[in-house]
């Protein structure tokens, strides 16, 4: 049954989580002692071992009951969905109730328990049983005289069980100072499991511990376990079940700006989202947006409220423009509200598990997570969340959790325990400055997407959540009125700068115009002078030509001998 | 030999039935079961002469009867009649205890017998 080479053959119990802790189940063909206080679930564990054996592993079983009759047992485990009568009728199970009444028995000499052996042997043979439960064999000590004989006989019984090769569970009541009242652990030494039902801070939690497992490694911690409608489930099935498929489908957060920050499309379907922040930073409002958006897409949302009543949430979210009432009426949104302290973690988990299975939501919201921390210690809460998250992921349900960060502590501090479980982590924080508290928002992480690294101002308006850019300048990050003031100042300065530029440009323009006018007038002047000068030159040339003509005419009239005597004139 | 105890018996049991039905459960012919049967035979002869029936049941032959009759210890003697049913375990070597268990001796002396032990 084990993929790795099994040194010791093991019989799977079929109990969720227990097989993981024990590395495959209980030692095959050997007795295992299950002990614990009254009401801690010994009988149920033993019975589930038999029922699973009979139904899943083809190993019929014998239940020898010393405390309850067959009918009582059948009734008690019917709530876990075990139908003993059907199994008995099918020859997969024998329930033998051993009736012992001390007052009806007179001891008159030496005796042994051969009758018990015969009885058990007959029951085993009648159905070919591979599994045996003795619940609770210590009752013999109250019912029969002579403990010395009983001890010897029990020792013989356990050896006999081994010889028969049946895998057995022997239950024992916890005694003072020892695991069992009669010290059964001395005889049954192959595997010892201790169950515990502890009350801490008024809240009870069941725990299981494998004290000893000869010839095998095993988880040695105390593991919380629950008894729910599917039987026993031991909690930390840590990361063993990391086989869930990852969806690439995105779901909108209900806030466009936030979707934009999440690489433009929102969260992944089936991822786990954590919103942490100090009191009054708007965690529930974010949850409300997410819920409303999902309902708007026609998806079902299951909202676990651990601090406010459903009507209070609907009213409060209505005040910021998120109207959930129609979705509740349509049956798309269901609230489940309970005080965390009303029950132990195991029971909460059971209730949530059942509700999720029944409602089959697309999205589960838990508001807030840390109510549980008051109900149990951090490790237990983590174990519980781990199981819940695994369950949600397996079912491709998107989980949205809010978490209140205690004022004064570092943002990531208390969340460290669960941060590794979270895919997208949004942080809301209050920035106090200038006599105001303003909200700021950023994405701490979001696996598998290029998310924005920007801080945004987070505004709760009558139309819902609004994300605004924060003012980042030399004066630091400014929000609220400070941001508005700074923005106004910026605008004024900008306006002034614009005016200045325009003014300069106009001046330049003017000067250019002036210059060009001057150039034009100079050109005009020059043109006039040029024209004048040319005219004068012309005049002088015309005059000279005229003088020449006149001189020639004169010479002609005086009959001058030669034109060359012209020079005689000079 | 049997007169005085019979007298005692008639005094304690006001209305004794005609026949006592006794069943002795054993598992094979072990020394304990042989002793038990011998003891039973002797006591009956002494106290219930002619008024008893002994049925010996070997559980190795009839294992299903162990469950039906709620037998754990071997040997077990069951007084089926007269009512109420009484169970006596052990090899019946302590005669006084056997008599008390069968209501052939008053319970009061049972206490003193236990105390002495």
HADDOCK unambig.tbl for C-alpha pairs under 7 A between the chains (distance, minus, plus):
assign (segid A and resid 98 and name CA) (segid B and resid 70 and name CA) 6.35 0.50 0.50
assign (segid A and resid 99 and name CA) (segid B and resid 70 and name CA) 6.24 0.50 0.50
assign (segid A and resid 104 and name CA) (segid B and resid 86 and name CA) 6.26 0.50 0.50
assign (segid A and resid 104 and name CA) (segid B and resid 87 and name CA) 6.11 0.50 0.50
assign (segid A and resid 105 and name CA) (segid B and resid 87 and name CA) 5.08 0.50 0.50
assign (segid A and resid 105 and name CA) (segid B and resid 88 and name CA) 5.51 0.50 0.50
assign (segid A and resid 105 and name CA) (segid B and resid 89 and name CA) 6.88 0.50 0.50
assign (segid A and resid 106 and name CA) (segid B and resid 87 and name CA) 6.42 0.50 0.50
assign (segid A and resid 106 and name CA) (segid B and resid 88 and name CA) 4.61 0.50 0.50
assign (segid A and resid 106 and name CA) (segid B and resid 89 and name CA) 6.07 0.50 0.50
assign (segid A and resid 106 and name CA) (segid B and resid 101 and name CA) 5.63 0.50 0.50
assign (segid A and resid 107 and name CA) (segid B and resid 88 and name CA) 5.86 0.50 0.50
assign (segid A and resid 107 and name CA) (segid B and resid 89 and name CA) 4.96 0.50 0.50
assign (segid A and resid 107 and name CA) (segid B and resid 90 and name CA) 5.74 0.50 0.50
assign (segid A and resid 108 and name CA) (segid B and resid 88 and name CA) 6.77 0.50 0.50
assign (segid A and resid 108 and name CA) (segid B and resid 89 and name CA) 6.02 0.50 0.50
assign (segid A and resid 108 and name CA) (segid B and resid 90 and name CA) 4.95 0.50 0.50
assign (segid A and resid 108 and name CA) (segid B and resid 91 and name CA) 6.33 0.50 0.50
assign (segid A and resid 108 and name CA) (segid B and resid 92 and name CA) 4.75 0.50 0.50
assign (segid A and resid 108 and name CA) (segid B and resid 93 and name CA) 6.10 0.50 0.50
assign (segid A and resid 108 and name CA) (segid B and resid 94 and name CA) 5.05 0.50 0.50
assign (segid A and resid 108 and name CA) (segid B and resid 97 and name CA) 5.57 0.50 0.50
assign (segid A and resid 108 and name CA) (segid B and resid 98 and name CA) 5.96 0.50 0.50
assign (segid A and resid 109 and name CA) (segid B and resid 90 and name CA) 4.28 0.50 0.50
assign (segid A and resid 109 and name CA) (segid B and resid 91 and name CA) 4.93 0.50 0.50
assign (segid A and resid 109 and name CA) (segid B and resid 92 and name CA) 5.50 0.50 0.50
assign (segid A and resid 109 and name CA) (segid B and resid 93 and name CA) 5.44 0.50 0.50
assign (segid A and resid 109 and name CA) (segid B and resid 94 and name CA) 6.01 0.50 0.50
assign (segid A and resid 110 and name CA) (segid B and resid 90 and name CA) 4.64 0.50 0.50
assign (segid A and resid 110 and name CA) (segid B and resid 91 and name CA) 5.30 0.50 0.50
assign (segid A and resid 111 and name CA) (segid B and resid 73 and name CA) 6.24 0.50 0.50
assign (segid A and resid 111 and name CA) (segid B and resid 74 and name CA) 5.47 0.50 0.50
assign (segid A and resid 111 and name CA) (segid B and resid 75 and name CA) 6.03 0.50 0.50
assign (segid A and resid 111 and name CA) (segid B and resid 89 and name CA) 6.56 0.50 0.50
assign (segid A and resid 111 and name CA) (segid B and resid 90 and name CA) 4.26 0.50 0.50
assign (segid A and resid 111 and name CA) (segid B and resid 91 and name CA) 6.26 0.50 0.50
assign (segid A and resid 112 and name CA) (segid B and resid 73 and name CA) 5.38 0.50 0.50
assign (segid A and resid 112 and name CA) (segid B and resid 74 and name CA) 5.29 0.50 0.50
assign (segid A and resid 113 and name CA) (segid B and resid 72 and name CA) 5.54 0.50 0.50
assign (segid A and resid 113 and name CA) (segid B and resid 73 and name CA) 4.29 0.50 0.50
assign (segid A and resid 113 and name CA) (segid B and resid 74 and name CA) 5.80 0.50 0.50
assign (segid A and resid 114 and name CA) (segid B and resid 27 and name CA) 6.85 0.50 0.50
assign (segid A and resid 114 and name CA) (segid B and resid 72 and name CA) 6.83 0.50 0.50
assign (segid A and resid 114 and name CA) (segid B and resid 73 and name CA) 6.13 0.50 0.50
assign (segid A and resid 114 and name CA) (segid B and resid 74 and name CA) 5.64 0.50 0.50
assign (segid A and resid 115 and name CA) (segid B and resid 66 and name CA) 6.26 0.50 0.50
assign (segid A and resid 115 and name CA) (segid B and resid 71 and name CA) 5.62 0.50 0.50
assign (segid A and resid 115 and name CA) (segid B and resid 72 and name CA) 4.22 0.50 0.50
assign (segid A and resid 115 and name CA) (segid B and resid 73 and name CA) 5.22 0.50 0.50
assign (segid A and resid 115 and name CA) (segid B and resid 74 and name CA) 5.62 0.50 0.50
assign (segid A and resid 116 and name CA) (segid B and resid 72 and name CA) 4.48 0.50 0.50
assign (segid A and resid 116 and name CA) (segid B and resid 73 and name CA) 6.82 0.50 0.50
assign (segid A and resid 118 and name CA) (segid B and resid 59 and name CA) 6.90 0.50 0.50
assign (segid A and resid 118 and name CA) (segid B and resid 60 and name CA) 6.99 0.50 0.50
assign (segid A and resid 118 and name CA) (segid B and resid 63 and name CA) 5.96 0.50 0.50
assign (segid A and resid 119 and name CA) (segid B and resid 63 and name CA) 6.21 0.50 0.50
assign (segid A and resid 119 and name CA) (segid B and resid 64 and name CA) 6.98 0.50 0.50
assign (segid A and resid 119 and name CA) (segid B and resid 66 and name CA) 5.57 0.50 0.50
assign (segid A and resid 119 and name CA) (segid B and resid 67 and name CA) 6.02 0.50 0.50
assign (segid A and resid 122 and name CA) (segid B and resid 63 and name CA) 6.00 0.50 0.50
assign (segid A and resid 122 and name CA) (segid B and resid 64 and name CA) 6.75 0.50 0.50
